[in-house]
Amino acid sequence: MDRARVPADRQAFHSKPEIAIEEIDRVIAAGLRFGCVLADAGYGLSAPFRHSLSERGLQ
């Protein structure tokens, strides 16, 4: 990771649902508005992911 110049704060493990929520937050911060998120069953099985969507007012 050092050789690829991955920033130190990004060198920790993040699950796919955690990465997805980070990306959703980034897109919202950029001003894009939407009301629902489509994802496969793997994300749907993640209660923290579903709760994070609800906290953001997303379905």
PDBQT receptor file of N, H, CA, C and O in Angstrom, charges set to zero:
ATOM      1  N   MET A   1       0.818  -1.196   0.000  1.00  0.00    +0.000 N 
ATOM      2  CA  MET A   1       0.000   0.000   0.000  1.00  0.00    +0.000 C 
ATOM      3  C   MET A   1       0.862   1.260   0.000  1.00  0.00    +0.000 C 
ATOM      4  O   MET A   1       0.526   2.259  -0.636  1.00  0.00    +0.000 OA
ATOM      5  N   ASP A   2       1.976   1.194   0.722  1.00  0.00    +0.000 N 
ATOM      6  H   ASP A   2       2.249   0.382   1.239  1.00  0.00    +0.000 HD
ATOM      7  CA  ASP A   2       2.873   2.351   0.731  1.00  0.00    +0.000 C 
ATOM      8  C   ASP A   2       3.409   2.630  -0.671  1.00  0.00    +0.000 C 
ATOM      9  O   ASP A   2       3.449   3.775  -1.119  1.00  0.00    +0.000 OA
ATOM     10  N   ARG A   3       3.819   1.563  -1.351  1.00  0.00    +0.000 N 
ATOM     11  H   ARG A   3       3.787   0.632  -0.987  1.00  0.00    +0.000 HD
ATOM     12  CA  ARG A   3       4.366   1.726  -2.696  1.00  0.00    +0.000 C 
ATOM     13  C   ARG A   3       3.317   2.289  -3.656  1.00  0.00    +0.000 C 
ATOM     14  O   ARG A   3       3.648   3.044  -4.570  1.00  0.00    +0.000 OA
ATOM     15  N   ALA A   4       2.059   1.921  -3.446  1.00  0.00    +0.000 N 
ATOM     16  H   ALA A   4       1.790   1.307  -2.704  1.00  0.00    +0.000 HD
ATOM     17  CA  ALA A   4       0.971   2.420  -4.302  1.00  0.00    +0.000 C 
ATOM     18  C   ALA A   4       0.480   3.793  -3.854  1.00  0.00    +0.000 C 
ATOM     19  O   ALA A   4      -0.406   4.381  -4.475  1.00  0.00    +0.000 OA
ATOM     20  N   ARG A   5       1.078   4.304  -2.747  1.00  0.00    +0.000 N 
ATOM     21  H   ARG A   5       1.798   3.826  -2.242  1.00  0.00    +0.000 HD
ATOM     22  CA  ARG A   5       0.737   5.620  -2.198  1.00  0.00    +0.000 C 
ATOM     23  C   ARG A   5      -0.712   5.711  -1.717  1.00  0.00    +0.000 C 
ATOM     24  O   ARG A   5      -1.371   6.741  -1.863  1.00  0.00    +0.000 OA
ATOM     25  N   VAL A   6      -1.185   4.615  -1.144  1.00  0.00    +0.000 N 
ATOM     26  H   VAL A   6      -0.650   3.779  -1.025  1.00  0.00    +0.000 HD
ATOM     27  CA  VAL A   6      -2.511   4.636  -0.519  1.00  0.00    +0.000 C 
ATOM     28  C   VAL A   6      -2.370   5.440   0.763  1.00  0.00    +0.000 C 
ATOM     29  O   VAL A   6      -1.505   5.124   1.581  1.00  0.00    +0.000 OA
ATOM     30  N   PRO A   7      -3.197   6.480   0.973  1.00  0.00    +0.000 N 
ATOM     31  CA  PRO A   7      -3.088   7.285   2.189  1.00  0.00    +0.000 C 
ATOM     32  C   PRO A   7      -3.198   6.417   3.447  1.00  0.00    +0.000 C 
ATOM     33  O   PRO A   7      -3.948   5.442   3.472  1.00  0.00    +0.000 OA
ATOM     34  N   ALA A   8      -2.454   6.777   4.475  1.00  0.00    +0.000 N 
ATOM     35  H   ALA A   8      -1.844   7.570   4.455  1.00  0.00    +0.000 HD
ATOM     36  CA  ALA A   8      -2.410   5.985   5.710  1.00  0.00    +0.000 C 
ATOM     37  C   ALA A   8      -3.793   5.768   6.305  1.00  0.00    +0.000 C 
ATOM     38  O   ALA A   8      -4.072   4.692   6.834  1.00  0.00    +0.000 OA
ATOM     39  N   ASP A   9      -4.662   6.767   6.228  1.00  0.00    +0.000 N 
ATOM     40  H   ASP A   9      -4.436   7.641   5.798  1.00  0.00    +0.000 HD
ATOM     41  CA  ASP A   9      -5.998   6.623   6.822  1.00  0.00    +0.000 C 
ATOM     42  C   ASP A   9      -6.901   5.691   6.019  1.00  0.00    +0.000 C 
ATOM     43  O   ASP A   9      -7.995   5.355   6.474  1.00  0.00    +0.000 OA
ATOM     44  N   ARG A  10      -6.470   5.274   4.852  1.00  0.00    +0.000 N 
ATOM     45  H   ARG A  10      -5.582   5.546   4.482  1.00  0.00    +0.000 HD
ATOM     46  CA  ARG A  10      -7.257   4.363   4.017  1.00  0.00    +0.000 C 
ATOM     47  C   ARG A  10      -6.667   2.949   4.006  1.00  0.00    +0.000 C 
ATOM     48  O   ARG A  10      -7.141   2.088   3.265  1.00  0.00    +0.000 OA
ATOM     49  N   GLN A  11      -5.647   2.710   4.813  1.00  0.00    +0.000 N 
ATOM     50  H   GLN A  11      -5.262   3.410   5.414  1.00  0.00    +0.000 HD
ATOM     51  CA  GLN A  11      -4.991   1.407   4.806  1.00  0.00    +0.000 C 
ATOM     52  C   GLN A  11      -5.628   0.419   5.780  1.00  0.00    +0.000 C 
ATOM     53  O   GLN A  11      -5.132  -0.698   5.927  1.00  0.00    +0.000 OA
ATOM     54  N   ALA A  12      -6.689   0.795   6.431  1.00  0.00    +0.000 N 
ATOM     55  H   ALA A  12      -7.092   1.702   6.311  1.00  0.00    +0.000 HD
ATOM     56  CA  ALA A  12      -7.396  -0.107   7.343  1.00  0.00    +0.000 C 
ATOM     57  C   ALA A  12      -8.486  -0.850   6.572  1.00  0.00    +0.000 C 
ATOM     58  O   ALA A  12      -8.972  -0.373   5.546  1.00  0.00    +0.000 OA
ATOM     59  N   PHE A  13      -8.863  -2.024   7.082  1.00  0.00    +0.000 N 
ATOM     60  H   PHE A  13      -8.468  -2.411   7.915  1.00  0.00    +0.000 HD
ATOM     61  CA  PHE A  13      -9.918  -2.801   6.456  1.00  0.00    +0.000 C 
ATOM     62  C   PHE A  13     -11.255  -2.092   6.607  1.00  0.00    +0.000 C 
ATOM     63  O   PHE A  13     -11.575  -1.595   7.687  1.00  0.00    +0.000 OA
ATOM     64  N   HIS A  14     -12.036  -2.042   5.536  1.00  0.00    +0.000 N 
ATOM     65  H   HIS A  14     -11.776  -2.447   4.659  1.00  0.00    +0.000 HD
ATOM     66  CA  HIS A  14     -13.405  -1.542   5.546  1.00  0.00    +0.000 C 
ATOM     67  C   HIS A  14     -14.254  -2.567   4.795  1.00  0.00    +0.000 C 
ATOM     68  O   HIS A  14     -13.874  -3.021   3.716  1.00  0.00    +0.000 OA
ATOM     69  N   SER A  15     -15.384  -2.925   5.360  1.00  0.00    +0.000 N 
ATOM     70  H   SER A  15     -15.692  -2.556   6.237  1.00  0.00    +0.000 HD
ATOM     71  CA  SER A  15     -16.272  -3.860   4.676  1.00  0.00    +0.000 C 
ATOM     72  C   SER A  15     -16.905  -3.175   3.468  1.00  0.00    +0.000 C 
ATOM     73  O   SER A  15     -16.920  -1.947   3.373  1.00  0.00    +0.000 OA
ATOM     74  N   LYS A  16     -17.418  -3.971   2.562  1.00  0.00    +0.000 N 
ATOM     75  H   LYS A  16     -17.406  -4.968   2.639  1.00  0.00    +0.000 HD
ATOM     76  CA  LYS A  16     -18.095  -3.400   1.388  1.00  0.00    +0.000 C 
ATOM     77  C   LYS A  16     -19.253  -2.484   1.787  1.00  0.00    +0.000 C 
ATOM     78  O   LYS A  16     -19.385  -1.405   1.211  1.00  0.00    +0.000 OA
ATOM     79  N   PRO A  17     -20.105  -2.873   2.759  1.00  0.00    +0.000 N 
ATOM     80  CA  PRO A  17     -21.161  -1.938   3.175  1.00  0.00    +0.000 C 
ATOM     81  C   PRO A  17     -20.610  -0.635   3.763  1.00  0.00    +0.000 C 
ATOM     82  O   PRO A  17     -21.186   0.429   3.539  1.00  0.00    +0.000 OA
ATOM     83  N   GLU A  18     -19.511  -0.703   4.507  1.00  0.00    +0.000 N 
ATOM     84  H   GLU A  18     -19.043  -1.568   4.689  1.00  0.00    +0.000 HD
ATOM     85  CA  GLU A  18     -18.906   0.519   5.050  1.00  0.00    +0.000 C 
ATOM     86  C   GLU A  18     -18.403   1.421   3.929  1.00  0.00    +0.000 C 
ATOM     87  O   GLU A  18     -18.589   2.637   3.971  1.00  0.00    +0.000 OA
ATOM     88  N   ILE A  19     -17.771   0.828   2.938  1.00  0.00    +0.000 N 
ATOM     89  H   ILE A  19     -17.620  -0.160   2.904  1.00  0.00    +0.000 HD
ATOM     90  CA  ILE A  19     -17.284   1.600   1.793  1.00  0.00    +0.000 C 
ATOM     91  C   ILE A  19     -18.463   2.226   1.049  1.00  0.00    +0.000 C 
ATOM     92  O   ILE A  19     -18.391   3.380   0.625  1.00  0.00    +0.000 OA
ATOM     93  N   ALA A  20     -19.545   1.466   0.891  1.00  0.00    +0.000 N 
ATOM     94  H   ALA A  20     -19.604   0.529   1.235  1.00  0.00    +0.000 HD
ATOM     95  CA  ALA A  20     -20.723   1.981   0.186  1.00  0.00    +0.000 C 
ATOM     96  C   ALA A  20     -21.302   3.190   0.907  1.00  0.00    +0.000 C 
ATOM     97  O   ALA A  20     -21.655   4.178   0.262  1.00  0.00    +0.000 OA
ATOM     98  N   ILE A  21     -21.407   3.133   2.238  1.00  0.00    +0.000 N 
ATOM     99  H   ILE A  21     -21.121   2.331   2.762  1.00  0.00    +0.000 HD
ATOM    100  CA  ILE A  21     -21.936   4.268   2.995  1.00  0.00    +0.000 C 
ATOM    101  C   ILE A  21     -21.009   5.471   2.864  1.00  0.00    +0.000 C 
ATOM    102  O   ILE A  21     -21.482   6.600   2.732  1.00  0.00    +0.000 OA
ATOM    103  N   GLU A  22     -19.705   5.251   2.899  1.00  0.00    +0.000 N 
ATOM    104  H   GLU A  22     -19.320   4.334   3.006  1.00  0.00    +0.000 HD
ATOM    105  CA  GLU A  22     -18.761   6.355   2.698  1.00  0.00    +0.000 C 
ATOM    106  C   GLU A  22     -18.969   7.007   1.335  1.00  0.00    +0.000 C 
ATOM    107  O   GLU A  22     -18.941   8.232   1.215  1.00  0.00    +0.000 OA
ATOM    108  N   GLU A  23     -19.178   6.186   0.310  1.00  0.00    +0.000 N 
ATOM    109  H   GLU A  23     -19.201   5.191   0.407  1.00  0.00    +0.000 HD
ATOM    110  CA  GLU A  23     -19.404   6.725  -1.037  1.00  0.00    +0.000 C 
ATOM    111  C   GLU A  23     -20.740   7.468  -1.117  1.00  0.00    +0.000 C 
ATOM    112  O   GLU A  23     -20.827   8.518  -1.753  1.00  0.00    +0.000 OA
ATOM    113  N   ILE A  24     -21.763   6.934  -0.485  1.00  0.00    +0.000 N 
ATOM    114  H   ILE A  24     -21.692   6.080   0.031  1.00  0.00    +0.000 HD
ATOM    115  CA  ILE A  24     -23.064   7.611  -0.455  1.00  0.00    +0.000 C 
ATOM    116  C   ILE A  24     -22.915   8.969   0.217  1.00  0.00    +0.000 C 
ATOM    117  O   ILE A  24     -23.438   9.964  -0.284  1.00  0.00    +0.000 OA
ATOM    118  N   ASP A  25     -22.208   9.026   1.345  1.00  0.00    +0.000 N 
ATOM    119  H   ASP A  25     -21.783   8.218   1.752  1.00  0.00    +0.000 HD
ATOM    120  CA  ASP A  25     -21.978  10.303   2.028  1.00  0.00    +0.000 C 
ATOM    121  C   ASP A  25     -21.210  11.278   1.156  1.00  0.00    +0.000 C 
ATOM    122  O   ASP A  25     -21.506  12.473   1.149  1.00  0.00    +0.000 OA
ATOM    123  N   ARG A  26     -20.216  10.773   0.412  1.00  0.00    +0.000 N 
ATOM    124  H   ARG A  26     -19.976   9.802   0.417  1.00  0.00    +0.000 HD
ATOM    125  CA  ARG A  26     -19.422  11.628  -0.477  1.00  0.00    +0.000 C 
ATOM    126  C   ARG A  26     -20.295  12.228  -1.571  1.00  0.00    +0.000 C 
ATOM    127  O   ARG A  26     -20.172  13.409  -1.894  1.00  0.00    +0.000 OA
ATOM    128  N   VAL A  27     -21.173  11.416  -2.135  1.00  0.00    +0.000 N 
ATOM    129  H   VAL A  27     -21.273  10.456  -1.873  1.00  0.00    +0.000 HD
ATOM    130  CA  VAL A  27     -22.053  11.881  -3.208  1.00  0.00    +0.000 C 
ATOM    131  C   VAL A  27     -23.066  12.901  -2.667  1.00  0.00    +0.000 C 
ATOM    132  O   VAL A  27     -23.343  13.910  -3.315  1.00  0.00    +0.000 OA
ATOM    133  N   ILE A  28     -23.611  12.630  -1.483  1.00  0.00    +0.000 N 
ATOM    134  H   ILE A  28     -23.386  11.809  -0.957  1.00  0.00    +0.000 HD
ATOM    135  CA  ILE A  28     -24.547  13.582  -0.862  1.00  0.00    +0.000 C 
ATOM    136  C   ILE A  28     -23.838  14.903  -0.591  1.00  0.00    +0.000 C 
ATOM    137  O   ILE A  28     -24.395  15.970  -0.849  1.00  0.00    +0.000 OA
ATOM    138  N   ALA A  29     -22.608  14.841  -0.071  1.00  0.00    +0.000 N 
ATOM    139  H   ALA A  29     -22.155  13.974   0.139  1.00  0.00    +0.000 HD
ATOM    140  CA  ALA A  29     -21.836  16.049   0.217  1.00  0.00    +0.000 C 
ATOM    141  C   ALA A  29     -21.557  16.858  -1.045  1.00  0.00    +0.000 C 
ATOM    142  O   ALA A  29     -21.397  18.077  -0.983  1.00  0.00    +0.000 OA
ATOM    143  N   ALA A  30     -21.498  16.178  -2.189  1.00  0.00    +0.000 N 
ATOM    144  H   ALA A  30     -21.628  15.187  -2.239  1.00  0.00    +0.000 HD
ATOM    145  CA  ALA A  30     -21.267  16.858  -3.464  1.00  0.00    +0.000 C 
ATOM    146  C   ALA A  30     -22.536  17.512  -4.004  1.00  0.00    +0.000 C 
ATOM    147  O   ALA A  30     -22.501  18.192  -5.029  1.00  0.00    +0.000 OA
ATOM    148  N   GLY A  31     -23.670  17.303  -3.303  1.00  0.00    +0.000 N 
ATOM    149  H   GLY A  31     -23.699  16.751  -2.470  1.00  0.00    +0.000 HD
ATOM    150  CA  GLY A  31     -24.894  17.977  -3.694  1.00  0.00    +0.000 C 
ATOM    151  C   GLY A  31     -25.907  17.134  -4.434  1.00  0.00    +0.000 C 
ATOM    152  O   GLY A  31     -26.980  17.633  -4.773  1.00  0.00    +0.000 OA
ATOM    153  N   LEU A  32     -25.609  15.881  -4.697  1.00  0.00    +0.000 N 
ATOM    154  H   LEU A  32     -24.737  15.475  -4.422  1.00  0.00    +0.000 HD
ATOM    155  CA  LEU A  32     -26.565  15.017  -5.395  1.00  0.00    +0.000 C 
ATOM    156  C   LEU A  32     -27.645  14.574  -4.419  1.00  0.00    +0.000 C 
ATOM    157  O   LEU A  32     -27.343  14.216  -3.280  1.00  0.00    +0.000 OA
ATOM    158  N   ARG A  33     -28.890  14.595  -4.849  1.00  0.00    +0.000 N 
ATOM    159  H   ARG A  33     -29.136  14.886  -5.774  1.00  0.00    +0.000 HD
ATOM    160  CA  ARG A  33     -30.011  14.184  -4.005  1.00  0.00    +0.000 C 
ATOM    161  C   ARG A  33     -30.710  12.994  -4.636  1.00  0.00    +0.000 C 
ATOM    162  O   ARG A  33     -30.934  12.966  -5.846  1.00  0.00    +0.000 OA
ATOM    163  N   PHE A  34     -31.052  12.014  -3.818  1.00  0.00    +0.000 N 
ATOM    164  H   PHE A  34     -30.870  12.036  -2.835  1.00  0.00    +0.000 HD
ATOM    165  CA  PHE A  34     -31.759  10.825  -4.280  1.00  0.00    +0.000 C 
ATOM    166  C   PHE A  34     -32.490  10.242  -3.091  1.00  0.00    +0.000 C 
ATOM    167  O   PHE A  34     -32.170  10.574  -1.950  1.00  0.00    +0.000 OA
ATOM    168  N   GLY A  35     -33.465   9.381  -3.330  1.00  0.00    +0.000 N 
ATOM    169  H   GLY A  35     -33.725   9.112  -4.257  1.00  0.00    +0.000 HD
ATOM    170  CA  GLY A  35     -34.289   8.857  -2.256  1.00  0.00    +0.000 C 
ATOM    171  C   GLY A  35     -34.173   7.372  -2.013  1.00  0.00    +0.000 C 
ATOM    172  O   GLY A  35     -34.665   6.871  -1.002  1.00  0.00    +0.000 OA
ATOM    173  N   CYS A  36     -33.527   6.650  -2.931  1.00  0.00    +0.000 N 
ATOM    174  H   CYS A  36     -33.127   7.057  -3.752  1.00  0.00    +0.000 HD
ATOM    175  CA  CYS A  36     -33.400   5.210  -2.711  1.00  0.00    +0.000 C 
ATOM    176  C   CYS A  36     -32.040   4.738  -3.206  1.00  0.00    +0.000 C 
ATOM    177  O   CYS A  36     -31.386   5.377  -4.031  1.00  0.00    +0.000 OA
ATOM    178  N   VAL A  37     -31.649   3.600  -2.670  1.00  0.00    +0.000 N 
ATOM    179  H   VAL A  37     -32.181   3.081  -2.000  1.00  0.00    +0.000 HD
ATOM    180  CA  VAL A  37     -30.381   2.977  -3.043  1.00  0.00    +0.000 C 
ATOM    181  C   VAL A  37     -30.686   1.535  -3.436  1.00  0.00    +0.000 C 
ATOM    182  O   VAL A  37     -31.351   0.813  -2.692  1.00  0.00    +0.000 OA
ATOM    183  N   LEU A  38     -30.213   1.124  -4.579  1.00  0.00    +0.000 N 
ATOM    184  H   LEU A  38     -29.673   1.710  -5.183  1.00  0.00    +0.000 HD
ATOM    185  CA  LEU A  38     -30.370  -0.264  -5.018  1.00  0.00    +0.000 C 
ATOM    186  C   LEU A  38     -29.075  -1.008  -4.754  1.00  0.00    +0.000 C 
ATOM    187  O   LEU A  38     -27.992  -0.533  -5.095  1.00  0.00    +0.000 OA
ATOM    188  N   ALA A  39     -29.194  -2.174  -4.146  1.00  0.00    +0.000 N 
ATOM    189  H   ALA A  39     -30.073  -2.560  -3.868  1.00  0.00    +0.000 HD
ATOM    190  CA  ALA A  39     -28.010  -2.980  -3.834  1.00  0.00    +0.000 C 
ATOM    191  C   ALA A  39     -28.391  -4.452  -3.891  1.00  0.00    +0.000 C 
ATOM    192  O   ALA A  39     -29.569  -4.803  -3.838  1.00  0.00    +0.000 OA
ATOM    193  N   ASP A  40     -27.387  -5.301  -3.998  1.00  0.00    +0.000 N 
ATOM    194  H   ASP A  40     -26.430  -5.015  -4.041  1.00  0.00    +0.000 HD
ATOM    195  CA  ASP A  40     -27.675  -6.734  -4.039  1.00  0.00    +0.000 C 
ATOM    196  C   ASP A  40     -27.936  -7.270  -2.631  1.00  0.00    +0.000 C 
ATOM    197  O   ASP A  40     -27.830  -6.539  -1.646  1.00  0.00    +0.000 OA
ATOM    198  N   ALA A  41     -28.276  -8.541  -2.555  1.00  0.00    +0.000 N 
ATOM    199  H   ALA A  41     -28.362  -9.135  -3.355  1.00  0.00    +0.000 HD
ATOM    200  CA  ALA A  41     -28.679  -9.161  -1.291  1.00  0.00    +0.000 C 
ATOM    201  C   ALA A  41     -27.579  -9.116  -0.242  1.00  0.00    +0.000 C 
ATOM    202  O   ALA A  41     -27.877  -9.070   0.952  1.00  0.00    +0.000 OA
ATOM    203  N   GLY A  42     -26.329  -9.129  -0.649  1.00  0.00    +0.000 N 
ATOM    204  H   GLY A  42     -26.087  -9.166  -1.619  1.00  0.00    +0.000 HD
ATOM    205  CA  GLY A  42     -25.230  -9.062   0.313  1.00  0.00    +0.000 C 
ATOM    206  C   GLY A  42     -25.291  -7.811   1.163  1.00  0.00    +0.000 C 
ATOM    207  O   GLY A  42     -25.023  -7.857   2.364  1.00  0.00    +0.000 OA
ATOM    208  N   TYR A  43     -25.638  -6.704   0.554  1.00  0.00    +0.000 N 
ATOM    209  H   TYR A  43     -25.856  -6.666  -0.421  1.00  0.00    +0.000 HD
ATOM    210  CA  TYR A  43     -25.784  -5.457   1.304  1.00  0.00    +0.000 C 
ATOM    211  C   TYR A  43     -27.056  -5.494   2.146  1.00  0.00    +0.000 C 
ATOM    212  O   TYR A  43     -27.084  -4.989   3.268  1.00  0.00    +0.000 OA
ATOM    213  N   GLY A  44     -28.095  -6.093   1.598  1.00  0.00    +0.000 N 
ATOM    214  H   GLY A  44     -28.071  -6.504   0.687  1.00  0.00    +0.000 HD
ATOM    215  CA  GLY A  44     -29.364  -6.179   2.319  1.00  0.00    +0.000 C 
ATOM    216  C   GLY A  44     -29.278  -6.995   3.587  1.00  0.00    +0.000 C 
ATOM    217  O   GLY A  44     -30.059  -6.785   4.514  1.00  0.00    +0.000 OA
ATOM    218  N   LEU A  45     -28.341  -7.924   3.643  1.00  0.00    +0.000 N 
ATOM    219  H   LEU A  45     -27.705  -8.095   2.890  1.00  0.00    +0.000 HD
ATOM    220  CA  LEU A  45     -28.149  -8.730   4.847  1.00  0.00    +0.000 C 
ATOM    221  C   LEU A  45     -27.428  -7.964   5.952  1.00  0.00    +0.000 C 
ATOM    222  O   LEU A  45     -27.406  -8.408   7.100  1.00  0.00    +0.000 OA
ATOM    223  N   SER A  46     -26.842  -6.826   5.618  1.00  0.00    +0.000 N 
ATOM    224  H   SER A  46     -26.860  -6.465   4.686  1.00  0.00    +0.000 HD
ATOM    225  CA  SER A  46     -26.076  -6.040   6.585  1.00  0.00    +0.000 C 
ATOM    226  C   SER A  46     -26.997  -5.054   7.305  1.00  0.00    +0.000 C 
ATOM    227  O   SER A  46     -27.382  -4.026   6.747  1.00  0.00    +0.000 OA
ATOM    228  N   ALA A  47     -27.344  -5.383   8.554  1.00  0.00    +0.000 N 
ATOM    229  H   ALA A  47     -27.032  -6.218   9.008  1.00  0.00    +0.000 HD
ATOM    230  CA  ALA A  47     -28.202  -4.489   9.340  1.00  0.00    +0.000 C 
ATOM    231  C   ALA A  47     -27.567  -3.106   9.511  1.00  0.00    +0.000 C 
ATOM    232  O   ALA A  47     -28.278  -2.108   9.387  1.00  0.00    +0.000 OA
ATOM    233  N   PRO A  48     -26.257  -2.999   9.790  1.00  0.00    +0.000 N 
ATOM    234  CA  PRO A  48     -25.671  -1.656   9.907  1.00  0.00    +0.000 C 
ATOM    235  C   PRO A  48     -25.812  -0.836   8.621  1.00  0.00    +0.000 C 
ATOM    236  O   PRO A  48     -26.013   0.377   8.674  1.00  0.00    +0.000 OA
ATOM    237  N   PHE A  49     -25.704  -1.502   7.466  1.00  0.00    +0.000 N 
ATOM    238  H   PHE A  49     -25.540  -2.488   7.422  1.00  0.00    +0.000 HD
ATOM    239  CA  PHE A  49     -25.869  -0.803   6.196  1.00  0.00    +0.000 C 
ATOM    240  C   PHE A  49     -27.300  -0.280   6.065  1.00  0.00    +0.000 C 
ATOM    241  O   PHE A  49     -27.512   0.881   5.716  1.00  0.00    +0.000 OA
ATOM    242  N   ARG A  50     -28.279  -1.142   6.347  1.00  0.00    +0.000 N 
ATOM    243  H   ARG A  50     -28.106  -2.086   6.631  1.00  0.00    +0.000 HD
ATOM    244  CA  ARG A  50     -29.681  -0.725   6.251  1.00  0.00    +0.000 C 
ATOM    245  C   ARG A  50     -29.988   0.401   7.231  1.00  0.00    +0.000 C 
ATOM    246  O   ARG A  50     -30.704   1.340   6.886  1.00  0.00    +0.000 OA
ATOM    247  N   HIS A  51     -29.463   0.319   8.430  1.00  0.00    +0.000 N 
ATOM    248  H   HIS A  51     -28.881  -0.444   8.710  1.00  0.00    +0.000 HD
ATOM    249  CA  HIS A  51     -29.687   1.375   9.433  1.00  0.00    +0.000 C 
ATOM    250  C   HIS A  51     -29.038   2.692   8.985  1.00  0.00    +0.000 C 
ATOM    251  O   HIS A  51     -29.603   3.769   9.177  1.00  0.00    +0.000 OA
ATOM    252  N   SER A  52     -27.865   2.593   8.398  1.00  0.00    +0.000 N 
ATOM    253  H   SER A  52     -27.405   1.718   8.242  1.00  0.00    +0.000 HD
ATOM    254  CA  SER A  52     -27.185   3.799   7.905  1.00  0.00    +0.000 C 
ATOM    255  C   SER A  52     -27.989   4.478   6.804  1.00  0.00    +0.000 C 
ATOM    256  O   SER A  52     -28.038   5.706   6.732  1.00  0.00    +0.000 OA
ATOM    257  N   LEU A  53     -28.618   3.680   5.947  1.00  0.00    +0.000 N 
ATOM    258  H   LEU A  53     -28.578   2.683   6.005  1.00  0.00    +0.000 HD
ATOM    259  CA  LEU A  53     -29.474   4.260   4.915  1.00  0.00    +0.000 C 
ATOM    260  C   LEU A  53     -30.664   4.961   5.557  1.00  0.00    +0.000 C 
ATOM    261  O   LEU A  53     -31.011   6.079   5.175  1.00  0.00    +0.000 OA
ATOM    262  N   SER A  54     -31.281   4.312   6.524  1.00  0.00    +0.000 N 
ATOM    263  H   SER A  54     -31.000   3.404   6.834  1.00  0.00    +0.000 HD
ATOM    264  CA  SER A  54     -32.444   4.893   7.215  1.00  0.00    +0.000 C 
ATOM    265  C   SER A  54     -32.060   6.200   7.899  1.00  0.00    +0.000 C 
ATOM    266  O   SER A  54     -32.824   7.164   7.857  1.00  0.00    +0.000 OA
ATOM    267  N   GLU A  55     -30.881   6.245   8.533  1.00  0.00    +0.000 N 
ATOM    268  H   GLU A  55     -30.261   5.462   8.567  1.00  0.00    +0.000 HD
ATOM    269  CA  GLU A  55     -30.416   7.451   9.193  1.00  0.00    +0.000 C 
ATOM    270  C   GLU A  55     -30.276   8.616   8.209  1.00  0.00    +0.000 C 
ATOM    271  O   GLU A  55     -30.369   9.778   8.603  1.00  0.00    +0.000 OA
ATOM    272  N   ARG A  56     -30.056   8.309   6.956  1.00  0.00    +0.000 N 
ATOM    273  H   ARG A  56     -29.980   7.364   6.636  1.00  0.00    +0.000 HD
ATOM    274  CA  ARG A  56     -29.891   9.330   5.915  1.00  0.00    +0.000 C 
ATOM    275  C   ARG A  56     -31.188   9.596   5.163  1.00  0.00    +0.000 C 
ATOM    276  O   ARG A  56     -31.211  10.363   4.201  1.00  0.00    +0.000 OA
ATOM    277  N   GLY A  57     -32.260   8.960   5.603  1.00  0.00    +0.000 N 
ATOM    278  H   GLY A  57     -32.242   8.337   6.385  1.00  0.00    +0.000 HD
ATOM    279  CA  GLY A  57     -33.556   9.156   4.958  1.00  0.00    +0.000 C 
ATOM    280  C   GLY A  57     -33.652   8.478   3.615  1.00  0.00    +0.000 C 
ATOM    281  O   GLY A  57     -34.430   8.900   2.761  1.00  0.00    +0.000 OA
ATOM    282  N   LEU A  58     -32.866   7.422   3.412  1.00  0.00    +0.000 N 
ATOM    283  H   LEU A  58     -32.233   7.078   4.106  1.00  0.00    +0.000 HD
ATOM    284  CA  LEU A  58     -32.858   6.693   2.148  1.00  0.00    +0.000 C 
ATOM    285  C   LEU A  58     -33.537   5.349   2.306  1.00  0.00    +0.000 C 
ATOM    286  O   LEU A  58     -33.513   4.750   3.381  1.00  0.00    +0.000 OA
ATOM    287  N   GLN A  59     -34.139   4.885   1.234  1.00  0.00    +0.000 N 
ATOM    288  H   GLN A  59     -34.158   5.373   0.361  1.00  0.00    +0.000 HD
ATOM    289  CA  GLN A  59     -34.789   3.567   1.224  1.00  0.00    +0.000 C 
ATOM    290  C   GLN A  59     -33.910   2.562   0.517  1.00  0.00    +0.000 C 
ATOM    291  O   GLN A  59     -34.278   1.393   0.402  1.00  0.00    +0.000 OA
TER     292      GLN A  59
